[in-house]
């Protein structure tokens, strides 16, 4: 599938019974995707942080600025979003 100039692939887990097993796979999957110039979906779990995402998404800084303008006190942030946006 070509989406905005990128081929896409999705991996879906049913992980409720063993979340630690799935979470331990994320760095390996991220490494595999990076070898093919892949990048994660914003709304899906992955192991990348703000520094890595900024390199993959040309408008990352702009997206983060919009996020900050809409939630300047960070009330909508959670641990996952803090990792993503720094």
PDB file with one MODEL, atoms N, CA, C and O in Angstrom:
MODEL        1
ATOM      1  N   UNK A   1       0.855  -1.172   0.000  1.00  0.00           N
ATOM      2  CA  UNK A   1       0.000   0.000   0.000  1.00  0.00           C
ATOM      3  C   UNK A   1       0.895   1.227   0.000  1.00  0.00           C
ATOM      4  O   UNK A   1       1.860   1.291   0.761  1.00  0.00           O
ATOM      5  N   UNK A   2       0.589   2.181  -0.830  1.00  0.00           N
ATOM      6  CA  UNK A   2       1.352   3.422  -0.869  1.00  0.00           C
ATOM      7  C   UNK A   2       0.526   4.502  -0.179  1.00  0.00           C
ATOM      8  O   UNK A   2      -0.576   4.830  -0.618  1.00  0.00           O
ATOM      9  N   UNK A   3       1.063   5.044   0.890  1.00  0.00           N
ATOM     10  CA  UNK A   3       0.384   6.113   1.618  1.00  0.00           C
ATOM     11  C   UNK A   3       1.342   7.273   1.734  1.00  0.00           C
ATOM     12  O   UNK A   3       2.357   7.178   2.423  1.00  0.00           O
ATOM     13  N   UNK A   4       1.033   8.361   1.070  1.00  0.00           N
ATOM     14  CA  UNK A   4       1.868   9.570   1.095  1.00  0.00           C
ATOM     15  C   UNK A   4       3.307   9.260   0.716  1.00  0.00           C
ATOM     16  O   UNK A   4       4.247   9.783   1.315  1.00  0.00           O
ATOM     17  N   UNK A   5       3.468   8.404  -0.283  1.00  0.00           N
ATOM     18  CA  UNK A   5       4.807   8.083  -0.748  1.00  0.00           C
ATOM     19  C   UNK A   5       5.513   7.004   0.039  1.00  0.00           C
ATOM     20  O   UNK A   5       6.697   6.753  -0.188  1.00  0.00           O
ATOM     21  N   UNK A   6       4.822   6.366   0.951  1.00  0.00           N
ATOM     22  CA  UNK A   6       5.434   5.321   1.771  1.00  0.00           C
ATOM     23  C   UNK A   6       4.639   4.030   1.655  1.00  0.00           C
ATOM     24  O   UNK A   6       3.409   4.045   1.704  1.00  0.00           O
ATOM     25  N   UNK A   7       5.344   2.913   1.503  1.00  0.00           N
ATOM     26  CA  UNK A   7       4.687   1.625   1.625  1.00  0.00           C
ATOM     27  C   UNK A   7       4.348   1.427   3.093  1.00  0.00           C
ATOM     28  O   UNK A   7       5.071   1.903   3.968  1.00  0.00           O
ATOM     29  N   UNK A   8       3.272   0.739   3.365  1.00  0.00           N
ATOM     30  CA  UNK A   8       2.873   0.533   4.753  1.00  0.00           C
ATOM     31  C   UNK A   8       2.734  -0.944   5.061  1.00  0.00           C
ATOM     32  O   UNK A   8       2.431  -1.759   4.190  1.00  0.00           O
ATOM     33  N   UNK A   9       2.962  -1.264   6.313  1.00  0.00           N
ATOM     34  CA  UNK A   9       2.754  -2.616   6.822  1.00  0.00           C
ATOM     35  C   UNK A   9       2.235  -2.466   8.245  1.00  0.00           C
ATOM     36  O   UNK A   9       2.633  -1.550   8.964  1.00  0.00           O
ATOM     37  N   UNK A  10       1.374  -3.337   8.635  1.00  0.00           N
ATOM     38  CA  UNK A  10       0.847  -3.293   9.995  1.00  0.00           C
ATOM     39  C   UNK A  10       1.030  -4.635  10.672  1.00  0.00           C
ATOM     40  O   UNK A  10       0.853  -5.682  10.050  1.00  0.00           O
ATOM     41  N   UNK A  11       1.381  -4.604  11.929  1.00  0.00           N
ATOM     42  CA  UNK A  11       1.486  -5.812  12.745  1.00  0.00           C
ATOM     43  C   UNK A  11       0.570  -5.604  13.927  1.00  0.00           C
ATOM     44  O   UNK A  11       0.671  -4.606  14.640  1.00  0.00           O
ATOM     45  N   UNK A  12      -0.308  -6.534  14.127  1.00  0.00           N
ATOM     46  CA  UNK A  12      -1.290  -6.415  15.200  1.00  0.00           C
ATOM     47  C   UNK A  12      -1.153  -7.602  16.142  1.00  0.00           C
ATOM     48  O   UNK A  12      -0.966  -8.737  15.705  1.00  0.00           O
ATOM     49  N   UNK A  13      -1.247  -7.332  17.422  1.00  0.00           N
ATOM     50  CA  UNK A  13      -1.124  -8.356  18.443  1.00  0.00           C
ATOM     51  C   UNK A  13      -2.396  -8.431  19.268  1.00  0.00           C
ATOM     52  O   UNK A  13      -3.080  -7.428  19.477  1.00  0.00           O
ATOM     53  N   UNK A  14      -2.699  -9.617  19.728  1.00  0.00           N
ATOM     54  CA  UNK A  14      -3.666  -9.792  20.795  1.00  0.00           C
ATOM     55  C   UNK A  14      -2.799 -10.081  22.012  1.00  0.00           C
ATOM     56  O   UNK A  14      -2.304 -11.194  22.185  1.00  0.00           O
ATOM     57  N   UNK A  15      -2.625  -9.089  22.832  1.00  0.00           N
ATOM     58  CA  UNK A  15      -1.584  -9.166  23.856  1.00  0.00           C
ATOM     59  C   UNK A  15      -2.088  -9.025  25.280  1.00  0.00           C
ATOM     60  O   UNK A  15      -1.268  -8.955  26.196  1.00  0.00           O
ATOM     61  N   UNK A  16      -3.350  -8.980  25.508  1.00  0.00           N
ATOM     62  CA  UNK A  16      -3.862  -8.725  26.850  1.00  0.00           C
ATOM     63  C   UNK A  16      -3.366  -9.742  27.882  1.00  0.00           C
ATOM     64  O   UNK A  16      -3.180  -9.394  29.048  1.00  0.00           O
ATOM     65  N   UNK A  17      -3.153 -10.977  27.470  1.00  0.00           N
ATOM     66  CA  UNK A  17      -2.752 -11.999  28.430  1.00  0.00           C
ATOM     67  C   UNK A  17      -1.266 -11.947  28.759  1.00  0.00           C
ATOM     68  O   UNK A  17      -0.863 -12.350  29.850  1.00  0.00           O
ATOM     69  N   UNK A  18      -0.437 -11.453  27.823  1.00  0.00           N
ATOM     70  CA  UNK A  18       1.009 -11.442  28.050  1.00  0.00           C
ATOM     71  C   UNK A  18       1.626 -10.161  27.509  1.00  0.00           C
ATOM     72  O   UNK A  18       2.428 -10.215  26.577  1.00  0.00           O
ATOM     73  N   UNK A  19       1.269  -9.009  28.072  1.00  0.00           N
ATOM     74  CA  UNK A  19       1.763  -7.730  27.518  1.00  0.00           C
ATOM     75  C   UNK A  19       3.273  -7.598  27.535  1.00  0.00           C
ATOM     76  O   UNK A  19       3.836  -6.992  26.623  1.00  0.00           O
ATOM     77  N   UNK A  20       3.950  -8.139  28.533  1.00  0.00           N
ATOM     78  CA  UNK A  20       5.408  -8.000  28.600  1.00  0.00           C
ATOM     79  C   UNK A  20       6.071  -8.659  27.401  1.00  0.00           C
ATOM     80  O   UNK A  20       7.079  -8.162  26.899  1.00  0.00           O
ATOM     81  N   UNK A  21       5.513  -9.776  26.936  1.00  0.00           N
ATOM     82  CA  UNK A  21       6.083 -10.454  25.769  1.00  0.00           C
ATOM     83  C   UNK A  21       6.004  -9.574  24.527  1.00  0.00           C
ATOM     84  O   UNK A  21       6.965  -9.479  23.764  1.00  0.00           O
ATOM     85  N   UNK A  22       4.872  -8.941  24.331  1.00  0.00           N
ATOM     86  CA  UNK A  22       4.696  -8.077  23.164  1.00  0.00           C
ATOM     87  C   UNK A  22       5.576  -6.841  23.285  1.00  0.00           C
ATOM     88  O   UNK A  22       6.242  -6.463  22.320  1.00  0.00           O
ATOM     89  N   UNK A  23       5.590  -6.212  24.440  1.00  0.00           N
ATOM     90  CA  UNK A  23       6.390  -5.003  24.627  1.00  0.00           C
ATOM     91  C   UNK A  23       7.874  -5.278  24.412  1.00  0.00           C
ATOM     92  O   UNK A  23       8.599  -4.405  23.934  1.00  0.00           O
ATOM     93  N   UNK A  24       8.333  -6.470  24.756  1.00  0.00           N
ATOM     94  CA  UNK A  24       9.748  -6.792  24.558  1.00  0.00           C
ATOM     95  C   UNK A  24      10.092  -6.925  23.074  1.00  0.00           C
ATOM     96  O   UNK A  24      11.261  -6.819  22.703  1.00  0.00           O
ATOM     97  N   UNK A  25       9.095  -7.155  22.227  1.00  0.00           N
ATOM     98  CA  UNK A  25       9.331  -7.263  20.788  1.00  0.00           C
ATOM     99  C   UNK A  25       9.448  -5.908  20.097  1.00  0.00           C
ATOM    100  O   UNK A  25      10.016  -5.819  19.009  1.00  0.00           O
ATOM    101  N   UNK A  26       8.923  -4.862  20.707  1.00  0.00           N
ATOM    102  CA  UNK A  26       8.871  -3.562  20.030  1.00  0.00           C
ATOM    103  C   UNK A  26      10.233  -3.057  19.571  1.00  0.00           C
ATOM    104  O   UNK A  26      10.343  -2.635  18.420  1.00  0.00           O
ATOM    105  N   UNK A  27      11.281  -3.075  20.400  1.00  0.00           N
ATOM    106  CA  UNK A  27      12.582  -2.599  19.896  1.00  0.00           C
ATOM    107  C   UNK A  27      13.093  -3.413  18.710  1.00  0.00           C
ATOM    108  O   UNK A  27      13.714  -2.862  17.801  1.00  0.00           O
ATOM    109  N   UNK A  28      12.836  -4.717  18.716  1.00  0.00           N
ATOM    110  CA  UNK A  28      13.273  -5.555  17.595  1.00  0.00           C
ATOM    111  C   UNK A  28      12.518  -5.209  16.317  1.00  0.00           C
ATOM    112  O   UNK A  28      13.107  -5.138  15.239  1.00  0.00           O
ATOM    113  N   UNK A  29      11.214  -4.994  16.444  1.00  0.00           N
ATOM    114  CA  UNK A  29      10.419  -4.610  15.274  1.00  0.00           C
ATOM    115  C   UNK A  29      10.824  -3.232  14.763  1.00  0.00           C
ATOM    116  O   UNK A  29      10.917  -3.019  13.554  1.00  0.00           O
ATOM    117  N   UNK A  30      11.064  -2.299  15.675  1.00  0.00           N
ATOM    118  CA  UNK A  30      11.483  -0.957  15.261  1.00  0.00           C
ATOM    119  C   UNK A  30      12.815  -1.009  14.521  1.00  0.00           C
ATOM    120  O   UNK A  30      13.012  -0.285  13.544  1.00  0.00           O
ATOM    121  N   UNK A  31      13.722  -1.853  14.975  1.00  0.00           N
ATOM    122  CA  UNK A  31      15.015  -2.013  14.298  1.00  0.00           C
ATOM    123  C   UNK A  31      14.819  -2.609  12.903  1.00  0.00           C
ATOM    124  O   UNK A  31      15.456  -2.177  11.943  1.00  0.00           O
ATOM    125  N   UNK A  32      13.944  -3.593  12.800  1.00  0.00           N
ATOM    126  CA  UNK A  32      13.659  -4.215  11.510  1.00  0.00           C
ATOM    127  C   UNK A  32      13.057  -3.204  10.538  1.00  0.00           C
ATOM    128  O   UNK A  32      13.460  -3.138   9.377  1.00  0.00           O
ATOM    129  N   UNK A  33      12.104  -2.427  11.008  1.00  0.00           N
ATOM    130  CA  UNK A  33      11.473  -1.426  10.147  1.00  0.00           C
ATOM    131  C   UNK A  33      12.463  -0.328   9.754  1.00  0.00           C
ATOM    132  O   UNK A  33      12.441   0.147   8.619  1.00  0.00           O
ATOM    133  N   UNK A  34      13.315   0.070  10.670  1.00  0.00           N
ATOM    134  CA  UNK A  34      14.302   1.118  10.371  1.00  0.00           C
ATOM    135  C   UNK A  34      15.242   0.677   9.247  1.00  0.00           C
ATOM    136  O   UNK A  34      15.680   1.505   8.448  1.00  0.00           O
ATOM    137  N   UNK A  35      15.551  -0.601   9.182  1.00  0.00           N
ATOM    138  CA  UNK A  35      16.432  -1.114   8.127  1.00  0.00           C
ATOM    139  C   UNK A  35      15.805  -0.943   6.752  1.00  0.00           C
ATOM    140  O   UNK A  35      16.504  -0.969   5.739  1.00  0.00           O
ATOM    141  N   UNK A  36      14.486  -0.769   6.716  1.00  0.00           N
ATOM    142  CA  UNK A  36      13.775  -0.556   5.448  1.00  0.00           C
ATOM    143  C   UNK A  36      13.240   0.868   5.336  1.00  0.00           C
ATOM    144  O   UNK A  36      12.298   1.129   4.588  1.00  0.00           O
ATOM    145  N   UNK A  37      13.850   1.789   6.088  1.00  0.00           N
ATOM    146  CA  UNK A  37      13.410   3.185   6.128  1.00  0.00           C
ATOM    147  C   UNK A  37      11.964   3.319   6.593  1.00  0.00           C
ATOM    148  O   UNK A  37      11.250   4.224   6.162  1.00  0.00           O
ATOM    149  N   UNK A  38      11.539   2.423   7.466  1.00  0.00           N
ATOM    150  CA  UNK A  38      10.191   2.471   8.001  1.00  0.00           C
ATOM    151  C   UNK A  38      10.083   3.436   9.167  1.00  0.00           C
ATOM    152  O   UNK A  38      11.088   3.855   9.741  1.00  0.00           O
ATOM    153  N   UNK A  39       8.868   3.776   9.502  1.00  0.00           N
ATOM    154  CA  UNK A  39       8.620   4.627  10.651  1.00  0.00           C
ATOM    155  C   UNK A  39       7.290   4.211  11.277  1.00  0.00           C
ATOM    156  O   UNK A  39       6.404   3.712  10.584  1.00  0.00           O
ATOM    157  N   UNK A  40       7.151   4.417  12.585  1.00  0.00           N
ATOM    158  CA  UNK A  40       5.950   3.931  13.262  1.00  0.00           C
ATOM    159  C   UNK A  40       4.727   4.812  13.026  1.00  0.00           C
ATOM    160  O   UNK A  40       4.841   5.989  12.684  1.00  0.00           O
ATOM    161  N   UNK A  41       3.583   4.221  13.213  1.00  0.00           N
ATOM    162  CA  UNK A  41       2.312   4.938  13.203  1.00  0.00           C
ATOM    163  C   UNK A  41       2.228   5.716  14.512  1.00  0.00           C
ATOM    164  O   UNK A  41       2.585   5.190  15.565  1.00  0.00           O
ATOM    165  N   UNK A  42       1.765   6.947  14.459  1.00  0.00           N
ATOM    166  CA  UNK A  42       1.688   7.793  15.652  1.00  0.00           C
ATOM    167  C   UNK A  42       0.836   7.174  16.754  1.00  0.00           C
ATOM    168  O   UNK A  42       1.148   7.323  17.936  1.00  0.00           O
ATOM    169  N   UNK A  43      -0.228   6.488  16.382  1.00  0.00           N
ATOM    170  CA  UNK A  43      -1.160   5.989  17.379  1.00  0.00           C
ATOM    171  C   UNK A  43      -0.921   4.564  17.807  1.00  0.00           C
ATOM    172  O   UNK A  43      -1.755   3.986  18.503  1.00  0.00           O
ATOM    173  N   UNK A  44       0.188   3.981  17.415  1.00  0.00           N
ATOM    174  CA  UNK A  44       0.486   2.592  17.758  1.00  0.00           C
ATOM    175  C   UNK A  44       1.690   2.524  18.678  1.00  0.00           C
ATOM    176  O   UNK A  44       2.509   3.442  18.723  1.00  0.00           O
ATOM    177  N   UNK A  45       1.785   1.433  19.403  1.00  0.00           N
ATOM    178  CA  UNK A  45       2.921   1.251  20.299  1.00  0.00           C
ATOM    179  C   UNK A  45       4.204   1.039  19.503  1.00  0.00           C
ATOM    180  O   UNK A  45       4.209   0.376  18.466  1.00  0.00           O
ATOM    181  N   UNK A  46       5.282   1.612  20.009  1.00  0.00           N
ATOM    182  CA  UNK A  46       6.619   1.429  19.466  1.00  0.00           C
ATOM    183  C   UNK A  46       7.591   1.839  20.555  1.00  0.00           C
ATOM    184  O   UNK A  46       7.176   2.315  21.611  1.00  0.00           O
ATOM    185  N   UNK A  47       8.868   1.661  20.313  1.00  0.00           N
ATOM    186  CA  UNK A  47       9.863   1.946  21.349  1.00  0.00           C
ATOM    187  C   UNK A  47      10.627   3.241  21.115  1.00  0.00           C
ATOM    188  O   UNK A  47      11.548   3.547  21.872  1.00  0.00           O
ATOM    189  N   UNK A  48      10.274   4.009  20.089  1.00  0.00           N
ATOM    190  CA  UNK A  48      11.039   5.207  19.750  1.00  0.00           C
ATOM    191  C   UNK A  48      10.640   6.402  20.609  1.00  0.00           C
ATOM    192  O   UNK A  48       9.497   6.521  21.050  1.00  0.00           O
ATOM    193  N   UNK A  49      11.598   7.270  20.830  1.00  0.00           N
ATOM    194  CA  UNK A  49      11.361   8.492  21.579  1.00  0.00           C
ATOM    195  C   UNK A  49      11.417   9.709  20.672  1.00  0.00           C
ATOM    196  O   UNK A  49      11.523   9.586  19.451  1.00  0.00           O
ATOM    197  N   UNK A  50      11.346  10.877  21.278  1.00  0.00           N
ATOM    198  CA  UNK A  50      11.273  12.134  20.534  1.00  0.00           C
ATOM    199  C   UNK A  50      12.464  12.324  19.588  1.00  0.00           C
ATOM    200  O   UNK A  50      12.279  12.756  18.450  1.00  0.00           O
ATOM    201  N   UNK A  51      13.657  12.014  20.032  1.00  0.00           N
ATOM    202  CA  UNK A  51      14.841  12.232  19.185  1.00  0.00           C
ATOM    203  C   UNK A  51      14.786  11.384  17.915  1.00  0.00           C
ATOM    204  O   UNK A  51      15.095  11.867  16.825  1.00  0.00           O
ATOM    205  N   UNK A  52      14.390  10.112  18.062  1.00  0.00           N
ATOM    206  CA  UNK A  52      14.310   9.231  16.897  1.00  0.00           C
ATOM    207  C   UNK A  52      13.165   9.647  15.967  1.00  0.00           C
ATOM    208  O   UNK A  52      13.315   9.637  14.745  1.00  0.00           O
ATOM    209  N   UNK A  53      12.031  10.010  16.552  1.00  0.00           N
ATOM    210  CA  UNK A  53      10.878  10.405  15.739  1.00  0.00           C
ATOM    211  C   UNK A  53      11.146  11.698  14.975  1.00  0.00           C
ATOM    212  O   UNK A  53      10.688  11.853  13.843  1.00  0.00           O
ATOM    213  N   UNK A  54      11.879  12.621  15.580  1.00  0.00           N
ATOM    214  CA  UNK A  54      12.204  13.881  14.904  1.00  0.00           C
ATOM    215  C   UNK A  54      13.020  13.639  13.640  1.00  0.00           C
ATOM    216  O   UNK A  54      12.911  14.395  12.675  1.00  0.00           O
ATOM    217  N   UNK A  55      13.828  12.597  13.641  1.00  0.00           N
ATOM    218  CA  UNK A  55      14.622  12.262  12.454  1.00  0.00           C
ATOM    219  C   UNK A  55      13.769  11.622  11.362  1.00  0.00           C
ATOM    220  O   UNK A  55      14.078  11.744  10.177  1.00  0.00           O
ATOM    221  N   UNK A  56      12.703  10.944  11.760  1.00  0.00           N
ATOM    222  CA  UNK A  56      11.872  10.217  10.802  1.00  0.00           C
ATOM    223  C   UNK A  56      10.748  11.045  10.209  1.00  0.00           C
ATOM    224  O   UNK A  56      10.311  10.794   9.086  1.00  0.00           O
ATOM    225  N   UNK A  57      10.281  12.034  10.962  1.00  0.00           N
ATOM    226  CA  UNK A  57       9.139  12.850  10.529  1.00  0.00           C
ATOM    227  C   UNK A  57       9.599  14.290  10.311  1.00  0.00           C
ATOM    228  O   UNK A  57       9.912  14.988  11.275  1.00  0.00           O
ATOM    229  N   UNK A  58       9.645  14.745   9.052  1.00  0.00           N
ATOM    230  CA  UNK A  58      10.155  16.083   8.752  1.00  0.00           C
ATOM    231  C   UNK A  58       9.431  17.217   9.487  1.00  0.00           C
ATOM    232  O   UNK A  58      10.035  18.257   9.751  1.00  0.00           O
ATOM    233  N   UNK A  59       8.167  17.037   9.817  1.00  0.00           N
ATOM    234  CA  UNK A  59       7.408  18.096  10.486  1.00  0.00           C
ATOM    235  C   UNK A  59       7.141  17.774  11.956  1.00  0.00           C
ATOM    236  O   UNK A  59       6.155  18.236  12.529  1.00  0.00           O
ATOM    237  N   UNK A  60       8.013  16.992  12.552  1.00  0.00           N
ATOM    238  CA  UNK A  60       7.836  16.598  13.949  1.00  0.00           C
ATOM    239  C   UNK A  60       7.806  17.820  14.874  1.00  0.00           C
ATOM    240  O   UNK A  60       6.944  17.910  15.748  1.00  0.00           O
ATOM    241  N   UNK A  61       8.720  18.742  14.693  1.00  0.00           N
ATOM    242  CA  UNK A  61       8.774  19.926  15.562  1.00  0.00           C
ATOM    243  C   UNK A  61       7.484  20.738  15.455  1.00  0.00           C
ATOM    244  O   UNK A  61       6.972  21.239  16.456  1.00  0.00           O
ATOM    245  N   UNK A  62       6.969  20.862  14.243  1.00  0.00           N
ATOM    246  CA  UNK A  62       5.718  21.605  14.056  1.00  0.00           C
ATOM    247  C   UNK A  62       4.547  20.894  14.733  1.00  0.00           C
ATOM    248  O   UNK A  62       3.707  21.537  15.363  1.00  0.00           O
ATOM    249  N   UNK A  63       4.493  19.575  14.604  1.00  0.00           N
ATOM    250  CA  UNK A  63       3.423  18.806  15.254  1.00  0.00           C
ATOM    251  C   UNK A  63       3.498  18.951  16.767  1.00  0.00           C
ATOM    252  O   UNK A  63       2.473  19.095  17.434  1.00  0.00           O
ATOM    253  N   UNK A  64       4.705  18.914  17.303  1.00  0.00           N
ATOM    254  CA  UNK A  64       4.874  19.063  18.749  1.00  0.00           C
ATOM    255  C   UNK A  64       4.495  20.474  19.195  1.00  0.00           C
ATOM    256  O   UNK A  64       3.935  20.652  20.276  1.00  0.00           O
ATOM    257  N   UNK A  65       4.794  21.466  18.379  1.00  0.00           N
ATOM    258  CA  UNK A  65       4.412  22.846  18.719  1.00  0.00           C
ATOM    259  C   UNK A  65       2.895  22.998  18.758  1.00  0.00           C
ATOM    260  O   UNK A  65       2.363  23.673  19.639  1.00  0.00           O
ATOM    261  N   UNK A  66       2.203  22.382  17.823  1.00  0.00           N
ATOM    262  CA  UNK A  66       0.737  22.411  17.836  1.00  0.00           C
ATOM    263  C   UNK A  66       0.221  21.729  19.089  1.00  0.00           C
ATOM    264  O   UNK A  66      -0.679  22.242  19.754  1.00  0.00           O
ATOM    265  N   UNK A  67       0.788  20.573  19.416  1.00  0.00           N
ATOM    266  CA  UNK A  67       0.382  19.860  20.624  1.00  0.00           C
ATOM    267  C   UNK A  67       0.546  20.744  21.845  1.00  0.00           C
ATOM    268  O   UNK A  67      -0.360  20.833  22.673  1.00  0.00           O
ATOM    269  N   UNK A  68       1.690  21.397  21.965  1.00  0.00           N
ATOM    270  CA  UNK A  68       1.946  22.272  23.113  1.00  0.00           C
ATOM    271  C   UNK A  68       0.983  23.464  23.137  1.00  0.00           C
ATOM    272  O   UNK A  68       0.555  23.893  24.209  1.00  0.00           O
ATOM    273  N   UNK A  69       0.645  23.995  21.967  1.00  0.00           N
ATOM    274  CA  UNK A  69      -0.262  25.145  21.936  1.00  0.00           C
ATOM    275  C   UNK A  69      -1.674  24.762  22.374  1.00  0.00           C
ATOM    276  O   UNK A  69      -2.389  25.583  22.948  1.00  0.00           O
ATOM    277  N   UNK A  70      -2.075  23.535  22.110  1.00  0.00           N
ATOM    278  CA  UNK A  70      -3.407  23.076  22.484  1.00  0.00           C
ATOM    279  C   UNK A  70      -3.482  22.560  23.918  1.00  0.00           C
ATOM    280  O   UNK A  70      -4.557  22.528  24.516  1.00  0.00           O
ATOM    281  N   UNK A  71      -2.338  22.157  24.466  1.00  0.00           N
ATOM    282  CA  UNK A  71      -2.290  21.614  25.825  1.00  0.00           C
ATOM    283  C   UNK A  71      -1.020  22.114  26.516  1.00  0.00           C
ATOM    284  O   UNK A  71      -0.128  21.324  26.827  1.00  0.00           O
ATOM    285  N   UNK A  72      -0.939  23.431  26.757  1.00  0.00           N
ATOM    286  CA  UNK A  72       0.306  24.001  27.287  1.00  0.00           C
ATOM    287  C   UNK A  72       0.695  23.469  28.667  1.00  0.00           C
ATOM    288  O   UNK A  72       1.876  23.466  29.013  1.00  0.00           O
ATOM    289  N   UNK A  73      -0.264  23.027  29.444  1.00  0.00           N
ATOM    290  CA  UNK A  73       0.048  22.494  30.774  1.00  0.00           C
ATOM    291  C   UNK A  73       0.277  20.987  30.769  1.00  0.00           C
ATOM    292  O   UNK A  73       0.584  20.411  31.812  1.00  0.00           O
ATOM    293  N   UNK A  74       0.136  20.346  29.628  1.00  0.00           N
ATOM    294  CA  UNK A  74       0.390  18.918  29.516  1.00  0.00           C
ATOM    295  C   UNK A  74      -0.624  18.036  30.217  1.00  0.00           C
ATOM    296  O   UNK A  74      -0.295  16.924  30.629  1.00  0.00           O
ATOM    297  N   UNK A  75      -1.831  18.507  30.355  1.00  0.00           N
ATOM    298  CA  UNK A  75      -2.865  17.731  31.062  1.00  0.00           C
ATOM    299  C   UNK A  75      -3.279  16.469  30.312  1.00  0.00           C
ATOM    300  O   UNK A  75      -3.723  15.496  30.923  1.00  0.00           O
ATOM    301  N   UNK A  76      -3.137  16.484  29.007  1.00  0.00           N
ATOM    302  CA  UNK A  76      -3.533  15.319  28.214  1.00  0.00           C
ATOM    303  C   UNK A  76      -2.378  14.331  28.008  1.00  0.00           C
ATOM    304  O   UNK A  76      -2.542  13.304  27.349  1.00  0.00           O
ATOM    305  N   UNK A  77      -1.233  14.645  28.568  1.00  0.00           N
ATOM    306  CA  UNK A  77      -0.065  13.778  28.398  1.00  0.00           C
ATOM    307  C   UNK A  77      -0.174  12.555  29.300  1.00  0.00           C
ATOM    308  O   UNK A  77      -0.799  12.597  30.360  1.00  0.00           O
ATOM    309  N   UNK A  78       0.441  11.480  28.863  1.00  0.00           N
ATOM    310  CA  UNK A  78       0.578  10.265  29.650  1.00  0.00           C
ATOM    311  C   UNK A  78       2.018   9.790  29.445  1.00  0.00           C
ATOM    312  O   UNK A  78       2.740  10.408  28.663  1.00  0.00           O
ATOM    313  N   UNK A  79       2.465   8.730  30.104  1.00  0.00           N
ATOM    314  CA  UNK A  79       3.863   8.311  29.941  1.00  0.00           C
ATOM    315  C   UNK A  79       4.269   8.049  28.493  1.00  0.00           C
ATOM    316  O   UNK A  79       5.377   8.403  28.087  1.00  0.00           O
ATOM    317  N   UNK A  80       3.391   7.440  27.720  1.00  0.00           N
ATOM    318  CA  UNK A  80       3.724   7.157  26.317  1.00  0.00           C
ATOM    319  C   UNK A  80       3.896   8.444  25.521  1.00  0.00           C
ATOM    320  O   UNK A  80       4.853   8.577  24.758  1.00  0.00           O
ATOM    321  N   UNK A  81       2.973   9.400  25.693  1.00  0.00           N
ATOM    322  CA  UNK A  81       3.076  10.660  24.967  1.00  0.00           C
ATOM    323  C   UNK A  81       4.270  11.484  25.423  1.00  0.00           C
ATOM    324  O   UNK A  81       4.873  12.190  24.615  1.00  0.00           O
ATOM    325  N   UNK A  82       4.623  11.408  26.706  1.00  0.00           N
ATOM    326  CA  UNK A  82       5.818  12.126  27.173  1.00  0.00           C
ATOM    327  C   UNK A  82       7.074  11.599  26.487  1.00  0.00           C
ATOM    328  O   UNK A  82       7.980  12.359  26.144  1.00  0.00           O
ATOM    329  N   UNK A  83       7.107  10.276  26.293  1.00  0.00           N
ATOM    330  CA  UNK A  83       8.259   9.681  25.598  1.00  0.00           C
ATOM    331  C   UNK A  83       8.292  10.146  24.143  1.00  0.00           C
ATOM    332  O   UNK A  83       9.353  10.475  23.613  1.00  0.00           O
ATOM    333  N   UNK A  84       7.136  10.171  23.509  1.00  0.00           N
ATOM    334  CA  UNK A  84       7.071  10.568  22.097  1.00  0.00           C
ATOM    335  C   UNK A  84       7.441  12.037  21.899  1.00  0.00           C
ATOM    336  O   UNK A  84       8.218  12.366  21.004  1.00  0.00           O
ATOM    337  N   UNK A  85       6.896  12.905  22.718  1.00  0.00           N
ATOM    338  CA  UNK A  85       7.072  14.342  22.504  1.00  0.00           C
ATOM    339  C   UNK A  85       8.179  14.968  23.351  1.00  0.00           C
ATOM    340  O   UNK A  85       8.486  16.149  23.188  1.00  0.00           O
ATOM    341  N   UNK A  86       8.766  14.209  24.231  1.00  0.00           N
ATOM    342  CA  UNK A  86       9.866  14.718  25.039  1.00  0.00           C
ATOM    343  C   UNK A  86       9.452  15.630  26.152  1.00  0.00           C
ATOM    344  O   UNK A  86      10.300  16.118  26.898  1.00  0.00           O
TER     345      UNK A  86
ENDMDL
END
